[in-house]
Amino acid sequence: MSEKKEDQNKLIKERRSKLSSLRESGFNFPKPIPIDSYCIDLNNNHEESSKEDLENLNKEVAIAGRMMAKRIMGKSSFSKIKDGTSSIQIFINSKNVSEELYEQFKTYDVGDILWVKGTLFKTKTDELTINANEIELLTKSLRPLPEKYHGLTDTETRYRKRYLDLIMSDESRDVFENRSKIITTIRKYLNEQEILEVETPMMQPIPGGAIARPFVTHHNTLDKDFYLRIAPELYLKRLVVGGMHRVYEINRSFRNEGVSTQHNPEFTMLELYLAFASYEEIMTLVEEMVIEISKGLYGSTTITYQDKEYDLSGPYKRITLEESVMEFNPDMNREKLRDQHYLLGVCKKLKIKNSKDMPAGKLLLEIFEKTVEEHLIEPTFITAYPKDVSPLSRANDEDPWLVDRFEFFIAGRELANGFHELNDPDDQSQRFKDQVKERDSGDDEAMVYDEDYIEALEYGMPPTSGLGVGIDRLTMIFTDKPSIRDVLLFPHMRNK
């Protein structure tokens, strides 16, 4: 056993011994005691107050929180209490509390949760402090917190034990508060556009709406397998068929794929569908929404991500996928971007995994992802994707090899995907059949034929454009975090 582990076990044993003594004296993890103040409000409201102001005010407050520091100085002691909003200093003097209570306080450990009542004053160094006249132990902490100055330095431990990370790091707490603000801002913006928020099934009899490998579960009563949704798309479009022409869902989706700095098996998406709107209008909506988020969080359209400053004020660059491939691969033959044989050669040269069965559109996308994506630093819309990689998108009228689709990038990361929805039931049926052939050939991410969805389309879906936005990746950009695990409270981790 390591020396560090031995020391920790010793501290845990000491704390358990204290708890045993407390239980013998009647302590029983008491129920909540009313509070009337939070640390952040006290600090903000009295930041400019003078010592004399506070003395005249003689304000008594009651707070509760975790003790993060303690300093015993004979008959007087100082401690720091953190309540989830901020922290404040506490002064305990044996003149203001009973000798018995003061002695009891001296046995409390850093990490214990206390209720404190007292009057506000400022110390000689002008630090706002509560002069305690009542103290009660609410929760006994049985494990020592990480050292104050070293904190939780191990990244993996921060992810696995997020509760410790949140206790020790105000920065982590800020990230997740900002994540909540981002989602709130998105909801507010979409609601103001009179787009209706809805909910669709998370367990689906057929996985659909994206090209991905699903998780499978079993319902005992129905004796039937279900799939955790990989996307809510096909259900939301059923609602458009039903006359709910402007809908959105902020949803949890699941894909049984790898984990990385940009991928987690479960993730949060925004999906929306607007009947009678063009995909160019959807791009404008994305632009406006990103600007609203930036202003809401920082009061500005300028943000910093990984030491680079980004101007989000717009308008954002728009360029076709083929144009972008040529921009970053000037040696490629512009006339052969749809030639499967030629693209197979390019993939071989670039060491991109492929197969001879891959259609030209899929090969071109592989080249784009390998050579272009990382260079899309400024906010950029990539448009006009190959139909081969867009089984739910409507073909372009002038060039049926392409579909009316875009993806949105910032800092080399794809954040959003949108397109004119395919509402021709016969075309959609054929594309499903093509996907089934790919699945039968070994592509376990290819789509399954959804007969009910085709039937819904046969009743008639109006011309519609849709959008999917990765909330986790968007949060990474707005909170300056390089890994998706930094913006998920409980990311999935590999076994140790």
Residue, then its C-alpha position, 0 to 999 in steps of 0.5 A: m500500500s502506498e504511503k499516500k493511501e496509508d495516510q488517507n486511510k488513517l485520516i478516514k479512520e480518525r474522521r469515523s471515530k469523530l462521527s462515532s463520538l458525535r452519534e453517541s452524543g445524539f448527532n444524526f445528520p440533521k434535516p435542513i435548517p433555514i438559511d436566508s443568504y447566499c455567499i455570492d449575494l453577501n459579497n456582491n451587496h457589501e463589496e463597497s460597504s465600509k466597516e462603519d457601514l456594517e457596524n451600523l447595519n448590524k445585519e444578522v445572516a444565516i448561511a450553510g456550506r462546506m468548510m474549505a479551510k480552518r485556522i485555529m488561533g487560541k480562543s478565536s478561529f477563522s474558517k472559509i465556507k463555500d455554499g455553491t455560489s461563492s465563499i465567505q470567511i467565518f470568525i468564531n470567538s469563544k466569547n460569542v459562542s459557548e465554550e462547549l460549542y467552540e471546543q466542538f467546532k475545533t474538532y470539525d474537519v475541512g469538508d464538513i458542511l456547517w450551518v452558521k448564523g452571525t453578523l457581518f463585519k470586515t476585518k483589518t484587511d477589509e475581508l467580508t466576514i461573518n461573526a458567528n454566534e451560532i454554528e451547527l454541524l449538518t454533515k460530517s465529511l468522512r473523506p479528506l478533500p484534495e490538498k488545497y494548493h494541489g487540488l484535483t490535478d489528475t484529469e482522469t480523476r476529475y472526470r471520474k469523480r466530478y463531485l470532487d472536481l466541483i468542490m475544488s474548482d470554481e472554474s469547473r462549476d463555471v463551465f457547467e453553469n455556462r452550459s446551462k445558460i447556453i441551452t437556456t439561450i437556445r430555448k429562448y431564441l427558438n421560442e421567440q421564433e415561435i418554434l414549438e418544443v416537443e419530445t420524441p421517444m428515446m427507445q425506438p423499434i427501428p434505429g434511424g435519423a443518422i448513420a450510426r451504430p445503435f445501442v440495443t435494449h430489451h423490453n421484458t413485458l413486450d418481449k421486444d428489442f428497442y434501440l436507444r435513439i441515435a437521432p430524433e429526426l424521423y419522429l420530428k418529421r412525422l410531426v411535420v407530416g401531422g401539421m406541426h410545422r415548426v418543431y424542435e427538441i433538445n434531446r439526449s441521443f446515443r451512438n455505440e461508437g468510439v470515445s474521443t476528445q470530440h465523441n461520447p456514447e451519449f450526447t446532447m443535440l438540438e434538432l429542429y424542422l421548419a416547413f416551407a423554410s429553405y436551408e439557406e434560412i436555416m444557416t441564417l438561423v444558426e448564425e443568429m443563434v450563435i451570436e445570441i449565445s455569445k452576447g448572452l454569455y460574454g456581452s460580446t461577439t468576440i470569444t477566445y478558444q484555445d488562445k485564438e480570438y474568434d469574431l462571431s459577428g458574421p456574416y459567416k463564410r459559405i463554400t461548397l464541399e468541392e470548392s473546399v477540397m480544391e482549396f486545400n488540395p490544389d494538386m487534385n484534378r477538379e474535373k475528376l472529383r466525382d470519379q470513383h477510380y481517381l478518388l480511390g487513388v487519392c485516398k491511397k496516396l493520403k493513406i485514407k482507409n477505403s474499399k473499392d465498393m465505396p461510391a465516389g461521394k463517400l470517398l470525396l467526403e473521406i478526403f474532405e474530413k482528412t484534408v479540409e476540416e481541421h483548417l476550417i478555423e473561422p465560422t464556416f458553412i460547407t454546402a453542397y454535399p454528395k448524395d451518397v453520404s446524405p440519405l435523408s437530404r433532398a437532391n439539388d435541382e440543378d445537380p442531382w449528384l449533390v444535395d441541398r445540405f450544409e455543415f457548420f464549423i468553428a475551430g476545425r470542429e463540426l458543430a451543426n448539420g442541416f439540409h432540405e429534407l427529402n419528402d419524396p416517399d419513392d426517392q426516400s424508399q429507394r435510398f433506404k433500400d440502398q442503405v439496406k444493401e450497404r448494411d447487408s454488405g457489412d456496414d453496420e452503421a447503415m440505416v434500416y428500412d423504416e416502413d412506417y416513416i415511408e407511409a407517413l411521407e406518403y400522406g405528404m410532408p411539406p417542403t421542409s428544412g432541418l437542423g442538428v446542432g451538437i450542444d456538447r461541441l458548441t459548449m466546448i467552443f464557448t467555454d474554451k475546453p479542448s475535450i468533450r469530457d470537460v463539458l459533460l458532468f459525467p463522461h463515459m470512461r474506459n475501464k482502468 
